[in-house]
Every structure is written in structure tokens, then in C-alpha cells.
Amino acid sequence: MRKLLIGICATVALTSCAANPRALTTPETPIIASEPLSGGYVYLAVLEVLLNEVRTDGLRYVSVDMSDALYGGRDEFLRLARKFCASRGCEMLTLTLDELVDAGYIDRAEWRFDDGVLITFDDESVSPHRLVTYATAWRSGATAFASRFAVELGN
């Protein structure tokens, strides 16, 4: 896997899914790559940061919702993310919140994904050399770790 210099000037915000998370203005969390990245590696860099920010004890599943992801490399990302998740002892799913509920991973009454985390990407700005995405990692209740990420190619 490509080595990344991940400069996080911090602000992974704890935000509420019940309210409009965009009402919180979070500064961009920059991710600077040491070499050119394809679309798949761009999303993988964000996934790695998010998984470092959430509680991972008991984690068996990582579900990635790419329905609002616009940047290229979706197939490449899913291949890379499967390998990354497997290296952490997790199975990767590609289900939305509703699909996770329908499949029985999440009990709507409890509103918890006890053995998993749902990662979502909502791309705001896309160009061949830069992606700004609002990404979240949710495990339970009305809160999620969320941040606005700016991913750029390094020189």
C-alpha cells in the first residue's frame, strides 16, 4: 500500500446525525499524499483516518456507503478497502444504513451497530487533483464521528 503522510490538523467533529450535520462548520482535515493517488487510494486514505477515530473494539464489519461518492476509482477503492478491512480482522460490506437495518445488522429499536461501523462519503468538491468530502463513521445512537476532508496530491 502506498505510504501516506497524513497531516491531520485535527478536528474530527463529534456531530449529531439527528440534526443536520452540515449545520456544524468543520474545518477541512487535510490528507496529503507523498505520491500521486488514484481515486481508490484517495477514499482509502479517508477510511483509514476515520477508523483510527472510532472505537474499534468488537468490530467485525465495516460497511461503506458510496452512494454519494462522486470521485473516480470506486471499484479500486472497494478492492483496496476489502484488503484493508481483512488485515484488521473485519469483513467489509457495501450497505447503506437502511440496507443494514433490513439485513438485520442493526436493530432499529436499539439503533446500534454493535459489531460494525458505517462509513459514509458525501463528496462536496471533485477535481482530478483534489477531493473534498464530508465523511462519517457511525456505530450507535444519534452521534457519529464526522469531518470534512480535503485530499490532495503531494509533490
C-alpha positions as CSV (number, residue, x, y, z in Angstrom):
1,M,0.0,0.0,0.0
2,R,1.2,3.5,-0.8
3,K,2.8,5.3,2.1
4,L,0.8,8.4,3.1
5,L,1.8,11.4,5.1
6,I,-1.4,12.1,6.9
7,G,-1.4,15.6,8.2
8,I,-4.3,16.0,10.5
9,C,-4.7,19.4,11.9
10,A,-7.3,17.9,13.7
11,T,-10.9,18.4,14.0
12,V,-12.8,15.3,13.7
13,A,-16.0,16.7,15.0
14,L,-18.5,14.8,17.1
15,T,-21.7,15.6,15.4
16,S,-25.3,14.6,15.6
17,C,-26.9,12.5,12.9
18,A,-30.4,13.6,14.2
19,A,-29.7,17.2,13.4
20,N,-28.2,18.5,10.2
21,P,-24.5,17.7,10.4
22,R,-23.8,20.4,7.9
23,A,-25.0,23.0,10.4
24,L,-21.7,22.4,12.1
25,T,-18.9,24.1,10.1
26,T,-15.9,21.9,10.5
27,P,-12.5,22.9,9.1
28,E,-11.1,20.6,6.4
29,T,-8.9,17.8,7.6
30,P,-6.1,17.8,5.1
31,I,-4.7,14.5,3.8
32,I,-1.5,15.0,1.8
33,A,-0.2,12.1,-0.3
34,S,3.5,11.7,-0.8
35,E,2.9,10.4,-4.4
36,P,0.0,10.6,-6.9
37,L,-3.1,8.8,-5.8
38,S,-5.8,7.3,-7.9
39,G,-9.4,7.6,-6.8
40,G,-9.3,4.4,-4.9
41,Y,-6.4,5.4,-2.8
42,V,-8.0,8.8,-2.1
43,Y,-11.0,7.2,-0.4
44,L,-8.8,4.7,1.4
45,A,-6.8,7.5,3.0
46,V,-10.1,8.9,4.4
47,L,-11.3,5.5,5.5
48,E,-8.0,4.9,7.4
49,V,-8.3,8.2,9.3
50,L,-12.0,7.5,10.2
51,L,-11.2,4.1,11.5
52,N,-8.5,5.5,13.7
53,E,-11.0,7.9,15.2
54,V,-13.8,5.5,16.2
55,R,-14.0,2.8,18.9
56,T,-13.0,-0.4,17.2
57,D,-13.3,-3.0,20.0
58,G,-15.6,-5.8,18.9
59,L,-15.5,-4.5,15.3
60,R,-16.4,-7.3,12.8
61,Y,-18.0,-5.3,10.0
62,V,-17.1,-2.1,8.1
63,S,-19.9,-1.1,5.8
64,V,-19.0,1.6,3.3
65,D,-21.9,3.6,1.7
66,M,-20.6,5.1,-1.5
67,S,-24.0,6.3,-2.8
68,D,-22.9,10.0,-2.6
69,A,-19.3,9.5,-3.6
70,L,-18.5,11.1,-7.0
71,Y,-14.7,10.8,-7.3
72,G,-13.3,8.1,-9.6
73,G,-11.9,4.8,-8.6
74,R,-14.9,3.3,-6.8
75,D,-14.1,-0.3,-7.8
76,E,-10.4,0.1,-7.0
77,F,-11.4,1.6,-3.6
78,L,-13.7,-1.3,-2.8
79,R,-10.9,-3.8,-3.7
80,L,-8.4,-1.9,-1.5
81,A,-10.8,-1.4,1.3
82,R,-11.7,-5.2,1.4
83,K,-8.0,-5.9,1.8
84,F,-7.5,-3.2,4.4
85,C,-10.5,-4.4,6.5
86,A,-9.4,-8.0,6.2
87,S,-6.0,-7.0,7.6
88,R,-7.9,-5.7,10.6
89,G,-9.9,-8.8,11.0
90,C,-13.1,-7.3,9.7
91,E,-15.5,-8.1,6.8
92,M,-16.3,-5.2,4.5
93,L,-19.9,-4.6,3.5
94,T,-21.3,-2.1,0.9
95,L,-24.6,-1.5,2.6
96,T,-26.4,1.8,3.4
97,L,-28.0,2.4,6.8
98,D,-31.4,1.2,5.6
99,E,-29.9,-1.9,4.0
100,L,-28.0,-2.7,7.2
101,V,-31.4,-2.5,9.1
102,D,-33.2,-4.6,6.5
103,A,-30.4,-7.2,6.6
104,G,-30.6,-7.5,10.4
105,Y,-27.2,-6.0,11.2
106,I,-28.8,-3.1,13.0
107,D,-31.8,-3.3,15.3
108,R,-33.9,-0.2,14.7
109,A,-35.2,-0.2,18.3
110,E,-31.7,-0.3,19.8
111,W,-30.2,1.8,17.0
112,R,-26.8,0.3,17.4
113,F,-24.3,-1.4,15.1
114,D,-22.6,-3.2,17.9
115,D,-20.2,-5.2,15.9
116,G,-19.7,-2.8,13.0
117,V,-19.2,0.7,11.8
118,L,-21.0,2.5,8.9
119,I,-18.7,4.8,6.8
120,T,-20.4,7.3,4.5
121,F,-18.9,9.7,1.9
122,D,-20.7,12.8,0.7
123,D,-18.4,14.4,-1.9
124,E,-18.7,18.2,-2.0
125,S,-16.0,19.2,-4.5
126,V,-14.3,17.0,-7.0
127,S,-11.5,17.7,-9.5
128,P,-8.7,15.4,-10.9
129,H,-6.3,16.5,-8.2
130,R,-8.5,17.3,-5.2
131,L,-11.4,15.8,-3.4
132,V,-13.4,17.5,-0.6
133,T,-15.7,15.0,1.1
134,Y,-17.8,15.1,4.2
135,A,-17.2,11.6,5.7
136,T,-18.8,10.0,8.8
137,A,-18.2,6.9,10.9
138,W,-21.3,5.7,12.8
139,R,-21.7,2.9,15.4
140,S,-24.7,3.8,17.5
141,G,-27.2,6.4,18.6
142,A,-27.6,9.9,17.2
143,T,-23.9,10.6,17.1
144,A,-21.1,10.0,14.6
145,F,-17.6,11.0,14.1
146,A,-17.5,13.3,11.1
147,S,-15.2,15.6,9.3
148,R,-14.8,17.4,6.1
149,F,-11.7,16.0,4.4
150,A,-9.6,17.7,1.7
151,V,-7.4,15.1,-0.1
152,E,-4.8,16.5,-2.5
153,L,-1.9,15.0,-4.4
154,G,1.5,15.6,-2.9
155,N,4.6,16.9,-4.8
